[in-house]
Amino acid sequence: MRSTTNHLAAVNVLSGSLREAEMIRTLLVDEQIPHFLTNSTLKDFMHDPTGADGVKVMVLEDEVERVREMIRNYLYNLNM
């Protein structure tokens, strides 16, 4: 019997500061959307004057559109 496992890629939906990434992470947790952050530990302990990659929020590719809409709404409401 052959396995039909679907493999989904992780997609970067936001690159920014640790504070920005944590705010988006809170929204994802509230909506129970699987995610992870990259570069978050490094940014906790040192200042990167070059602003290299920043902290990235990663989600599965099948959640990208939903999450991007959530981020747009969050940023819109933040700037009101």
The first five atom37 places (N, CA, C, CB, O) and aatype in JSON, in Angstrom:
{
  "aatype": [12, 1, 15, 16, 16, 2, 8, 10, 0, 0, 19, 2, 19, 10, 15, 7, 15, 10, 1, 6, 0, 6, 12, 9, 1, 16, 10, 10, 19, 3, 6, 5, 9, 14, 8, 13, 10, 16, 2, 15, 16, 10, 11, 3, 13, 12, 8, 3, 14, 16, 7, 0, 3, 7, 19, 11, 19, 12, 19, 10, 6, 3, 6, 19, 6, 1, 19, 1, 6, 12, 9, 1, 2, 18, 10, 18, 2, 10, 2, 12],
  "atom_mask": [
    [1, 1, 1, 1, 1],
    [1, 1, 1, 1, 1],
    [1, 1, 1, 1, 1],
    [1, 1, 1, 1, 1],
    [1, 1, 1, 1, 1],
    [1, 1, 1, 1, 1],
    [1, 1, 1, 1, 1],
    [1, 1, 1, 1, 1],
    [1, 1, 1, 1, 1],
    [1, 1, 1, 1, 1],
    [1, 1, 1, 1, 1],
    [1, 1, 1, 1, 1],
    [1, 1, 1, 1, 1],
    [1, 1, 1, 1, 1],
    [1, 1, 1, 1, 1],
    [1, 1, 1, 0, 1],
    [1, 1, 1, 1, 1],
    [1, 1, 1, 1, 1],
    [1, 1, 1, 1, 1],
    [1, 1, 1, 1, 1],
    [1, 1, 1, 1, 1],
    [1, 1, 1, 1, 1],
    [1, 1, 1, 1, 1],
    [1, 1, 1, 1, 1],
    [1, 1, 1, 1, 1],
    [1, 1, 1, 1, 1],
    [1, 1, 1, 1, 1],
    [1, 1, 1, 1, 1],
    [1, 1, 1, 1, 1],
    [1, 1, 1, 1, 1],
    [1, 1, 1, 1, 1],
    [1, 1, 1, 1, 1],
    [1, 1, 1, 1, 1],
    [1, 1, 1, 1, 1],
    [1, 1, 1, 1, 1],
    [1, 1, 1, 1, 1],
    [1, 1, 1, 1, 1],
    [1, 1, 1, 1, 1],
    [1, 1, 1, 1, 1],
    [1, 1, 1, 1, 1],
    [1, 1, 1, 1, 1],
    [1, 1, 1, 1, 1],
    [1, 1, 1, 1, 1],
    [1, 1, 1, 1, 1],
    [1, 1, 1, 1, 1],
    [1, 1, 1, 1, 1],
    [1, 1, 1, 1, 1],
    [1, 1, 1, 1, 1],
    [1, 1, 1, 1, 1],
    [1, 1, 1, 1, 1],
    [1, 1, 1, 0, 1],
    [1, 1, 1, 1, 1],
    [1, 1, 1, 1, 1],
    [1, 1, 1, 0, 1],
    [1, 1, 1, 1, 1],
    [1, 1, 1, 1, 1],
    [1, 1, 1, 1, 1],
    [1, 1, 1, 1, 1],
    [1, 1, 1, 1, 1],
    [1, 1, 1, 1, 1],
    [1, 1, 1, 1, 1],
    [1, 1, 1, 1, 1],
    [1, 1, 1, 1, 1],
    [1, 1, 1, 1, 1],
    [1, 1, 1, 1, 1],
    [1, 1, 1, 1, 1],
    [1, 1, 1, 1, 1],
    [1, 1, 1, 1, 1],
    [1, 1, 1, 1, 1],
    [1, 1, 1, 1, 1],
    [1, 1, 1, 1, 1],
    [1, 1, 1, 1, 1],
    [1, 1, 1, 1, 1],
    [1, 1, 1, 1, 1],
    [1, 1, 1, 1, 1],
    [1, 1, 1, 1, 1],
    [1, 1, 1, 1, 1],
    [1, 1, 1, 1, 1],
    [1, 1, 1, 1, 1],
    [1, 1, 1, 1, 1]
  ],
  "atom_positions": [
    [[0.84, -1.17, 0.0], [0.0, 0.0, 0.0], [0.89, 1.24, 0.0], [-0.95, -0.01, 1.21], [1.83, 1.34, 0.79]],
    [[0.6, 2.2, -0.88], [1.41, 3.4, -1.02], [0.85, 4.54, -0.17], [1.47, 3.82, -2.49], [-0.36, 4.76, -0.11]],
    [[1.76, 5.24, 0.48], [1.36, 6.37, 1.31], [1.09, 7.6, 0.44], [2.45, 6.69, 2.36], [1.84, 7.87, -0.5]],
    [[0.04, 8.33, 0.75], [-0.29, 9.55, -0.01], [-0.19, 10.76, 0.91], [-1.71, 9.45, -0.62], [-1.14, 11.53, 1.05]],
    [[0.98, 10.92, 1.53], [1.21, 12.04, 2.44], [1.41, 13.31, 1.64], [2.42, 11.77, 3.34], [2.2, 13.35, 0.7]],
    [[0.68, 14.36, 2.02], [0.87, 15.66, 1.39], [1.94, 16.42, 2.16], [-0.46, 16.46, 1.35], [1.92, 16.48, 3.39]],
    [[2.86, 17.0, 1.43], [3.91, 17.8, 2.06], [3.69, 19.25, 1.68], [5.33, 17.32, 1.63], [3.67, 19.61, 0.5]],
    [[3.52, 20.09, 2.69], [3.31, 21.51, 2.46], [4.57, 22.26, 2.85], [2.09, 22.03, 3.25], [5.21, 21.94, 3.86]],
    [[4.92, 23.25, 2.07], [6.09, 24.06, 2.36], [5.73, 25.16, 3.35], [6.67, 24.66, 1.08], [4.58, 25.6, 3.41]],
    [[6.72, 25.6, 4.1], [6.54, 26.76, 4.98], [6.87, 28.0, 4.16], [7.45, 26.66, 6.26], [7.84, 28.03, 3.41]],
    [[6.04, 29.03, 4.32], [6.18, 30.27, 3.55], [6.33, 31.44, 4.51], [4.96, 30.49, 2.61], [5.63, 31.53, 5.52]],
    [[7.25, 32.34, 4.19], [7.47, 33.54, 4.98], [6.35, 34.54, 4.69], [8.86, 34.16, 4.68], [6.18, 34.95, 3.54]],
    [[5.6, 34.94, 5.71], [4.53, 35.91, 5.53], [4.87, 37.28, 6.11], [3.25, 35.4, 6.16], [4.16, 38.25, 5.87]],
    [[5.96, 37.36, 6.89], [6.37, 38.63, 7.45], [7.84, 38.56, 7.85], [5.49, 39.02, 8.67], [8.27, 37.58, 8.46]],
    [[8.59, 39.59, 7.51], [9.96, 39.76, 8.02], [9.98, 41.11, 8.71], [11.05, 39.68, 6.86], [9.64, 42.13, 8.11]],
    [[10.38, 41.12, 9.96], [10.39, 42.38, 10.68], [11.08, 42.26, 12.01], [0.0, 0.0, 0.0], [11.89, 41.36, 12.23]],
    [[10.74, 43.16, 12.89], [11.33, 43.15, 14.24], [10.71, 42.02, 15.06], [11.11, 44.52, 14.95], [9.68, 41.44, 14.7]],
    [[11.36, 41.73, 16.17], [10.83, 40.71, 17.07], [9.46, 41.13, 17.59], [11.8, 40.46, 18.25], [8.55, 40.3, 17.71]],
    [[9.29, 42.41, 17.89], [8.0, 42.91, 18.38], [6.9, 42.7, 17.35], [8.1, 44.41, 18.74], [5.81, 42.24, 17.68]],
    [[7.18, 43.03, 16.09], [6.18, 42.84, 15.03], [5.84, 41.37, 14.87], [6.7, 43.4, 13.7], [4.66, 41.01, 14.75]],
    [[6.85, 40.53, 14.86], [6.63, 39.09, 14.69], [5.82, 38.52, 15.84], [7.97, 38.35, 14.58], [4.95, 37.67, 15.62]],
    [[6.09, 38.97, 17.06], [5.34, 38.47, 18.22], [3.89, 38.92, 18.17], [6.0, 38.94, 19.51], [3.0, 38.17, 18.59]],
    [[3.63, 40.12, 17.68], [2.24, 40.58, 17.55], [1.48, 39.7, 16.55], [2.19, 42.07, 17.11], [0.34, 39.3, 16.81]],
    [[2.09, 39.4, 15.41], [1.45, 38.54, 14.41], [1.31, 37.13, 14.97], [2.28, 38.52, 13.08], [0.29, 36.47, 14.75]],
    [[2.32, 36.68, 15.68], [2.26, 35.34, 16.3], [1.05, 35.23, 17.22], [3.56, 35.05, 17.08], [0.39, 34.19, 17.24]],
    [[0.77, 36.27, 17.97], [-0.4, 36.27, 18.87], [-1.69, 36.07, 18.08], [-0.46, 37.6, 19.66], [-2.57, 35.31, 18.51]],
    [[-1.81, 36.73, 16.94], [-2.99, 36.55, 16.09], [-3.1, 35.11, 15.6], [-2.95, 37.51, 14.89], [-4.19, 34.53, 15.58]],
    [[-1.97, 34.53, 15.21], [-1.96, 33.16, 14.7], [-2.33, 32.16, 15.79], [-0.59, 32.81, 14.12], [-3.06, 31.2, 15.53]],
    [[-1.83, 32.37, 16.99], [-2.17, 31.5, 18.11], [-3.67, 31.57, 18.38], [-1.38, 31.88, 19.38], [-4.32, 30.54, 18.59]],
    [[-4.22, 32.79, 18.39], [-5.66, 32.96, 18.63], [-6.5, 32.22, 17.6], [-6.02, 34.44, 18.63], [-7.57, 31.71, 17.92]],
    [[-6.03, 32.18, 16.36], [-6.75, 31.5, 15.28], [-6.34, 30.04, 15.11], [-6.53, 32.23, 13.97], [-6.82, 29.35, 14.21]],
    [[-5.45, 29.57, 15.98], [-4.94, 28.19, 15.95], [-4.33, 27.82, 14.61], [-6.07, 27.21, 16.28], [-4.56, 26.74, 14.08]],
    [[-3.55, 28.74, 14.06], [-2.86, 28.51, 12.79], [-1.44, 28.08, 13.09], [-2.88, 29.8, 11.88], [-0.7, 28.8, 13.76]],
    [[-1.04, 26.9, 12.61], [0.34, 26.44, 12.85], [1.34, 27.42, 12.23], [0.55, 25.01, 12.26], [1.13, 27.92, 11.12]],
    [[2.42, 27.69, 12.95], [3.4, 28.66, 12.51], [4.7, 28.47, 13.28], [2.87, 30.1, 12.68], [4.76, 27.7, 14.24]],
    [[5.74, 29.16, 12.85], [6.96, 29.24, 13.64], [7.71, 30.51, 13.24], [7.85, 27.99, 13.43], [7.48, 31.07, 12.18]],
    [[8.6, 30.94, 14.12], [9.42, 32.12, 13.88], [10.85, 31.69, 13.62], [9.35, 33.1, 15.08], [11.33, 30.72, 14.21]],
    [[11.53, 32.39, 12.72], [12.96, 32.16, 12.52], [13.71, 33.41, 12.96], [13.28, 31.81, 11.03], [13.17, 34.52, 12.9]],
    [[14.93, 33.23, 13.41], [15.81, 34.3, 13.87], [15.31, 34.98, 15.14], [15.97, 35.33, 12.79], [15.86, 36.02, 15.52]],
    [[14.31, 34.44, 15.82], [13.76, 35.12, 16.99], [14.7, 35.03, 18.19], [12.41, 34.53, 17.36], [14.78, 35.99, 18.97]],
    [[15.4, 33.94, 18.38], [16.31, 33.8, 19.51], [17.49, 34.73, 19.36], [16.79, 32.35, 19.65], [17.89, 35.4, 20.32]],
    [[18.05, 34.79, 18.19], [19.19, 35.66, 17.92], [18.82, 37.11, 18.19], [19.68, 35.48, 16.48], [19.6, 37.85, 18.78]],
    [[17.65, 37.52, 17.76], [17.24, 38.91, 17.92], [16.97, 39.26, 19.38], [16.0, 39.18, 17.1], [17.02, 40.44, 19.74]],
    [[16.7, 38.26, 20.23], [16.5, 38.51, 21.65], [17.8, 38.93, 22.33], [15.93, 37.27, 22.33], [17.78, 39.73, 23.27]],
    [[18.91, 38.4, 21.87], [20.16, 38.55, 22.6], [21.15, 39.53, 22.01], [20.8, 37.25, 22.7], [22.12, 39.9, 22.68]],
    [[20.94, 39.96, 20.8], [21.9, 40.9, 20.23], [21.23, 41.85, 19.25], [23.02, 40.15, 19.54], [20.22, 41.53, 18.62]],
    [[21.81, 43.0, 19.14], [21.31, 44.0, 18.2], [22.05, 43.82, 16.89], [21.5, 45.46, 18.76], [23.27, 43.72, 16.87]],
    [[21.33, 43.76, 15.8], [21.93, 43.59, 14.48], [21.82, 44.92, 13.73], [21.23, 42.44, 13.69], [20.78, 45.22, 13.16]],
    [[22.89, 45.72, 13.73], [22.81, 47.04, 13.1], [22.58, 46.99, 11.6], [24.06, 47.8, 13.39], [22.14, 47.98, 11.01]],
    [[22.87, 45.88, 10.97], [22.66, 45.8, 9.52], [21.22, 45.49, 9.19], [23.57, 44.74, 8.92], [20.81, 45.65, 8.04]],
    [[20.43, 45.05, 10.15], [19.04, 44.71, 9.93], [18.87, 43.5, 9.03], [0.0, 0.0, 0.0], [17.82, 43.34, 8.4]],
    [[19.87, 42.66, 8.97], [19.97, 41.52, 8.05], [18.63, 40.96, 7.59], [20.74, 40.45, 8.71], [18.02, 41.5, 6.67]],
    [[18.17, 39.91, 8.2], [16.93, 39.28, 7.76], [15.74, 39.61, 8.63], [17.11, 37.8, 7.72], [14.6, 39.5, 8.18]],
    [[15.97, 40.0, 9.84], [14.88, 40.21, 10.77], [14.27, 38.9, 11.2], [0.0, 0.0, 0.0], [14.74, 37.83, 10.81]],
    [[13.25, 38.98, 11.99], [12.52, 37.8, 12.44], [11.47, 37.48, 11.38], [11.86, 38.02, 13.86], [10.76, 38.38, 10.91]],
    [[11.38, 36.23, 11.0], [10.42, 35.82, 9.98], [9.31, 34.99, 10.61], [11.11, 35.02, 8.87], [9.56, 34.13, 11.46]],
    [[8.08, 35.26, 10.17], [6.92, 34.47, 10.58], [6.62, 33.52, 9.43], [5.67, 35.39, 10.92], [6.37, 33.95, 8.3]],
    [[6.65, 32.23, 9.72], [6.45, 31.2, 8.71], [5.15, 30.45, 8.98], [7.65, 30.23, 8.69], [4.84, 30.1, 10.12]],
    [[4.39, 30.21, 7.9], [3.16, 29.41, 7.98], [3.15, 28.41, 6.84], [1.89, 30.32, 7.94], [3.9, 28.55, 5.88]],
    [[2.29, 27.41, 6.94], [2.16, 26.45, 5.85], [1.51, 27.12, 4.65], [1.32, 25.22, 6.31], [0.67, 28.01, 4.78]],
    [[1.92, 26.67, 3.46], [1.48, 27.33, 2.24], [-0.03, 27.36, 2.05], [2.1, 26.65, 1.07], [-0.54, 28.25, 1.38]],
    [[-0.75, 26.42, 2.63], [-2.21, 26.44, 2.47], [-2.89, 27.47, 3.37], [-2.77, 25.07, 2.75], [-4.11, 27.66, 3.27]],
    [[-2.14, 28.14, 4.24], [-2.68, 29.19, 5.12], [-2.22, 30.59, 4.71], [-2.27, 28.92, 6.56], [-2.63, 31.57, 5.33]],
    [[-1.39, 30.7, 3.68], [-0.76, 31.97, 3.33], [-1.76, 33.08, 3.06], [0.13, 31.79, 2.13], [-1.64, 34.17, 3.64]],
    [[-2.73, 32.86, 2.22], [-3.68, 33.93, 1.88], [-4.47, 34.38, 3.09], [-4.64, 33.46, 0.79], [-4.67, 35.58, 3.3]],
    [[-4.93, 33.44, 3.88], [-5.68, 33.77, 5.1], [-4.83, 34.61, 6.05], [-6.15, 32.47, 5.81], [-5.3, 35.6, 6.61]],
    [[-3.58, 34.21, 6.24], [-2.69, 34.92, 7.16], [-2.33, 36.3, 6.62], [-1.41, 34.1, 7.42], [-2.31, 37.26, 7.38]],
    [[-2.06, 36.4, 5.34], [-1.75, 37.71, 4.77], [-2.92, 38.68, 4.92], [-1.38, 37.57, 3.28], [-2.72, 39.87, 5.17]],
    [[-4.14, 38.19, 4.79], [-5.31, 39.03, 5.01], [-5.4, 39.46, 6.47], [-6.6, 38.28, 4.59], [-5.73, 40.61, 6.76]],
    [[-5.1, 38.55, 7.39], [-5.09, 38.89, 8.81], [-4.05, 39.98, 9.09], [-4.79, 37.64, 9.66], [-4.32, 40.91, 9.84]],
    [[-2.87, 39.85, 8.48], [-1.81, 40.84, 8.67], [-2.23, 42.19, 8.1], [-0.5, 40.36, 8.02], [-2.02, 43.22, 8.74]],
    [[-2.83, 42.2, 6.91], [-3.32, 43.45, 6.31], [-4.33, 44.13, 7.24], [-3.96, 43.18, 4.93], [-4.25, 45.34, 7.47]],
    [[-5.27, 43.36, 7.75], [-6.28, 43.92, 8.67], [-5.64, 44.45, 9.94], [-7.32, 42.86, 9.01], [-6.02, 45.52, 10.43]],
    [[-4.69, 43.71, 10.48], [-4.0, 44.15, 11.69], [-3.28, 45.47, 11.45], [-3.0, 43.07, 12.16], [-3.41, 46.4, 12.25]],
    [[-2.52, 45.55, 10.35], [-1.77, 46.78, 10.05], [-2.7, 47.96, 9.77], [-0.84, 46.55, 8.85], [-2.42, 49.08, 10.17]],
    [[-3.81, 47.7, 9.09], [-4.78, 48.75, 8.82], [-5.35, 49.31, 10.12], [-5.9, 48.21, 7.93], [-5.43, 50.52, 10.3]],
    [[-5.74, 48.4, 11.03], [-6.3, 48.83, 12.31], [-5.26, 49.5, 13.2], [-6.9, 47.63, 13.04], [-5.6, 50.39, 13.98]],
    [[-4.02, 49.09, 13.08], [-2.93, 49.68, 13.84], [-2.7, 51.13, 13.44], [-1.65, 48.86, 13.66], [-2.37, 51.97, 14.27]],
    [[-2.87, 51.41, 12.16], [-2.59, 52.75, 11.63], [-3.8, 53.68, 11.65], [-2.09, 52.65, 10.23], [-3.69, 54.81, 11.17]],
    [[-4.93, 53.25, 12.17], [-6.12, 54.1, 12.21], [-5.97, 55.19, 13.24], [-7.36, 53.27, 12.51], [-6.88, 56.01, 13.41]]
  ]
}
